[in-house]
Amino acid sequence: MDFSPNHRARKAGFTRIPRGLRRFWRLGSGRGVFKSALSMAPGRAPPGRPMKIVIACSRKLICDSVQLIVASLDGCEVLGQAARLDEAQALIARAGGPVTLIAAARLEDGDVCDLMRACRKAGHRMRTVVLTNANELNFARDALKAGAAAVCLVDDIHSGLPPILQTVEENVVTMSAPLLARILQQDADRLTKREHEIMELLAEGLTNFQISARLGLSQNTVKYYLKAIYQKLDVTSRGAAIASYLAGEY
């Protein structure tokens, strides 16, 4: 019999598992579960001590909503809120021990993967729960590959975040099966509709500022999209991205 990850995914109603995620995959009862290399690192709060939590998001309303949810749970302590990478790093460093980071996929000056890499380099012990929107699943996907412990849609935080925090210290990455299916259904090598729009404007010679004004996005958001585009096209510059796009290599 075929017990490969792809076979199990098909039986569960999922599409092909991207190569970069296959080694993290196993199937649990009623939900998708990833084994995470980073989650094996020490990050569990000592018995009897509260789980220390840092909230990182550029949107104050989401930060406040998450803090209210966490405050309603036993055994959790919010250390603070941050909108920028340096603010989040300072809060995590100040904790002096294992921390659970609840972070939006994108902050004011970077994304959650940038924050995870910086904290790992500094030797901070933490587990990361990523909050994302349906149109930011590519960032959630990258965060999972970087070792995030869980992903939750912003629209589902009231029902989805409490059970995640109850299991985040386990040595697996968990999320709802429908959300996992949506992430796996994305083709990592294909540009999204928004990325096509940005590349068309880039090919016209527009700057990041002009693109942001034309599409009604912030300049940071345009930078995040360009970062994803560069990865998909396997290039490192605007000129190379334009040349690759005009050649139809997408």
C-alpha positions as semicolon CSV with decimal commas, in nm:
position;residue;x (nm);y (nm);z (nm)
1;M;0,000;0,000;0,000
2;D;0,105;0,359;-0,059
3;F;0,167;0,534;0,275
4;S;0,344;0,835;0,127
5;P;0,248;1,187;0,241
6;N;0,084;1,255;-0,096
7;H;-0,130;0,942;-0,072
8;R;-0,246;1,033;0,277
9;A;-0,314;1,390;0,167
10;R;-0,528;1,270;-0,124
11;K;-0,728;1,043;0,106
12;A;-0,785;1,339;0,339
13;G;-0,905;1,555;0,052
14;F;-0,589;1,766;0,018
15;T;-0,397;1,842;-0,298
16;R;-0,031;1,762;-0,367
17;I;0,197;1,861;-0,081
18;P;0,471;2,099;-0,201
19;R;0,819;1,948;-0,186
20;G;0,944;2,203;0,065
21;L;0,673;2,106;0,314
22;R;0,666;1,728;0,273
23;R;0,920;1,653;0,542
24;F;0,711;1,838;0,799
25;W;0,390;1,652;0,720
26;R;0,197;1,390;0,905
27;L;-0,176;1,351;0,933
28;G;-0,359;1,369;1,264
29;S;-0,720;1,295;1,346
30;G;-0,933;1,558;1,176
31;R;-0,655;1,814;1,140
32;G;-0,330;1,860;0,957
33;V;-0,015;1,843;1,167
34;F;0,336;1,949;1,068
35;K;0,645;1,831;1,252
36;S;0,854;2,142;1,302
37;A;1,230;2,144;1,329
38;L;1,221;2,465;1,531
39;S;0,947;2,338;1,760
40;M;1,189;2,075;1,890
41;A;1,399;2,354;2,041
42;P;1,344;2,424;2,413
43;G;1,056;2,668;2,441
44;R;0,825;2,519;2,699
45;A;0,739;2,730;3,001
46;P;0,847;2,571;3,331
47;P;0,564;2,390;3,515
48;G;0,357;2,623;3,731
49;R;0,469;2,938;3,552
50;P;0,247;3,138;3,315
51;M;0,302;3,127;2,942
52;K;0,468;3,457;2,851
53;I;0,320;3,607;2,535
54;V;0,434;3,888;2,306
55;I;0,187;4,025;2,050
56;A;0,332;4,173;1,730
57;C;0,109;4,340;1,472
58;S;0,098;4,678;1,302
59;R;-0,280;4,700;1,350
60;K;-0,369;4,816;1,700
61;L;-0,722;4,677;1,681
62;I;-0,593;4,324;1,618
63;C;-0,336;4,356;1,898
64;D;-0,606;4,464;2,143
65;S;-0,838;4,183;2,033
66;V;-0,566;3,923;2,080
67;Q;-0,477;4,065;2,421
68;L;-0,840;4,040;2,534
69;I;-0,854;3,678;2,420
70;V;-0,529;3,591;2,597
71;A;-0,640;3,772;2,914
72;S;-0,945;3,544;2,931
73;L;-0,726;3,232;2,940
74;D;-0,571;3,083;3,252
75;G;-0,194;3,057;3,274
76;C;-0,112;3,327;3,017
77;E;0,068;3,658;3,068
78;V;0,097;3,927;2,798
79;L;0,434;4,102;2,813
80;G;0,340;4,372;2,564
81;Q;0,249;4,470;2,210
82;A;0,480;4,564;1,923
83;A;0,428;4,703;1,575
84;R;0,791;4,692;1,457
85;L;1,063;4,428;1,449
86;D;1,291;4,603;1,701
87;E;1,003;4,655;1,946
88;A;0,910;4,286;1,930
89;Q;1,272;4,176;1,974
90;A;1,309;4,402;2,279
91;L;1,000;4,251;2,445
92;I;1,115;3,896;2,371
93;A;1,464;3,967;2,507
94;R;1,319;4,126;2,820
95;A;1,123;3,808;2,899
96;G;1,442;3,626;2,994
97;G;1,296;3,286;2,913
98;P;1,064;3,092;2,683
99;V;0,814;3,314;2,500
100;T;0,514;3,253;2,278
101;L;0,507;3,509;1,998
102;I;0,168;3,583;1,841
103;A;0,260;3,778;1,528
104;A;0,088;3,904;1,216
105;A;0,238;3,784;0,889
106;R;0,354;4,140;0,821
107;L;0,473;4,413;1,057
108;E;0,546;4,778;0,983
109;D;0,907;4,719;0,880
110;G;0,929;4,350;0,795
111;D;0,753;4,017;0,806
112;V;0,724;3,744;1,065
113;C;1,003;3,540;0,904
114;D;1,243;3,834;0,949
115;L;1,149;3,846;1,317
116;M;1,189;3,471;1,363
117;R;1,534;3,475;1,202
118;A;1,649;3,768;1,416
119;C;1,528;3,603;1,737
120;R;1,684;3,271;1,645
121;K;2,016;3,444;1,576
122;A;1,995;3,615;1,916
123;G;1,933;3,281;2,085
124;H;1,583;3,361;2,211
125;R;1,365;3,062;2,298
126;M;1,019;3,106;2,154
127;R;0,733;2,951;1,964
128;T;0,551;3,151;1,700
129;V;0,181;3,166;1,620
130;V;0,120;3,345;1,290
131;L;-0,194;3,552;1,230
132;T;-0,274;3,590;0,863
133;N;-0,541;3,697;0,618
134;A;-0,662;3,484;0,330
135;N;-0,457;3,693;0,084
136;E;-0,134;3,651;0,284
137;L;-0,111;3,272;0,289
138;N;0,224;3,284;0,108
139;F;0,374;3,456;0,415
140;A;0,213;3,196;0,643
141;R;0,358;2,923;0,425
142;D;0,708;3,069;0,453
143;A;0,667;3,103;0,830
144;L;0,572;2,736;0,861
145;K;0,878;2,635;0,664
146;A;1,087;2,858;0,894
147;G;0,950;2,677;1,201
148;A;0,633;2,858;1,310
149;A;0,427;2,659;1,560
150;A;0,078;2,743;1,432
151;V;-0,121;2,956;1,189
152;C;-0,458;3,119;1,256
153;L;-0,671;3,335;1,029
154;V;-0,737;3,681;1,171
155;D;-1,109;3,632;1,111
156;D;-1,101;3,317;1,327
157;I;-0,895;3,436;1,625
158;H;-1,185;3,426;1,872
159;S;-1,253;3,058;1,808
160;G;-0,915;2,946;1,676
161;L;-0,657;3,112;1,900
162;P;-0,752;2,964;2,243
163;P;-0,712;2,597;2,136
164;I;-0,386;2,683;1,959
165;L;-0,243;2,837;2,276
166;Q;-0,346;2,527;2,471
167;T;-0,137;2,304;2,242
168;V;0,138;2,537;2,118
169;E;0,396;2,389;2,355
170;E;0,359;2,044;2,200
171;N;0,627;1,933;1,955
172;V;0,402;1,960;1,648
173;V;0,263;2,238;1,433
174;T;-0,114;2,240;1,426
175;M;-0,386;2,423;1,238
176;S;-0,735;2,354;1,114
177;A;-0,760;2,116;0,820
178;P;-0,945;2,370;0,598
179;L;-0,671;2,630;0,649
180;L;-0,400;2,374;0,583
181;A;-0,576;2,273;0,262
182;R;-0,584;2,635;0,144
183;I;-0,212;2,674;0,208
184;L;-0,126;2,349;0,032
185;Q;-0,345;2,433;-0,267
186;Q;-0,135;2,737;-0,344
187;D;0,121;2,681;-0,615
188;A;0,444;2,821;-0,472
189;D;0,590;2,871;-0,821
190;R;0,301;3,066;-0,971
191;L;0,240;3,439;-0,940
192;T;-0,087;3,549;-0,783
193;K;-0,321;3,799;-0,947
194;R;-0,185;4,081;-0,728
195;E;0,174;3,983;-0,808
196;H;0,092;3,997;-1,180
197;E;-0,050;4,348;-1,130
198;I;0,267;4,459;-0,953
199;M;0,493;4,306;-1,218
200;E;0,301;4,478;-1,498
201;L;0,348;4,815;-1,327
202;L;0,710;4,733;-1,253
203;A;0,765;4,658;-1,621
204;E;0,620;5,001;-1,703
205;G;0,900;5,155;-1,497
206;L;0,697;5,262;-1,193
207;T;0,869;5,301;-0,856
208;N;0,749;5,131;-0,537
209;F;0,584;5,458;-0,432
210;Q;0,401;5,489;-0,764
211;I;0,292;5,125;-0,752
212;S;0,161;5,166;-0,398
213;A;-0,037;5,476;-0,501
214;R;-0,179;5,306;-0,811
215;L;-0,291;4,992;-0,623
216;G;-0,386;5,155;-0,294
217;L;-0,120;4,965;-0,097
218;S;0,148;5,077;0,145
219;Q;0,507;5,086;0,022
220;N;0,596;4,813;0,273
221;T;0,325;4,590;0,129
222;V;0,466;4,643;-0,221
223;K;0,810;4,546;-0,089
224;Y;0,668;4,225;0,061
225;Y;0,506;4,134;-0,270
226;L;0,829;4,204;-0,456
227;K;1,017;3,983;-0,213
228;A;0,774;3,697;-0,285
229;I;0,799;3,761;-0,660
230;Y;1,180;3,752;-0,651
231;Q;1,168;3,417;-0,474
232;K;0,923;3,268;-0,724
233;L;1,116;3,397;-1,026
234;D;1,449;3,304;-0,864
235;V;1,596;3,652;-0,916
236;T;1,755;3,913;-0,690
237;S;1,689;4,245;-0,865
238;R;1,413;4,449;-1,028
239;G;1,580;4,432;-1,367
240;A;1,614;4,055;-1,354
241;A;1,252;4,022;-1,239
242;I;1,128;4,237;-1,528
243;A;1,339;4,045;-1,781
244;S;1,214;3,711;-1,648
245;Y;0,853;3,830;-1,645
246;L;0,864;3,971;-1,998
247;A;1,017;3,643;-2,114
248;G;0,716;3,460;-1,974
249;E;0,919;3,273;-1,712
250;Y;0,647;3,271;-1,449
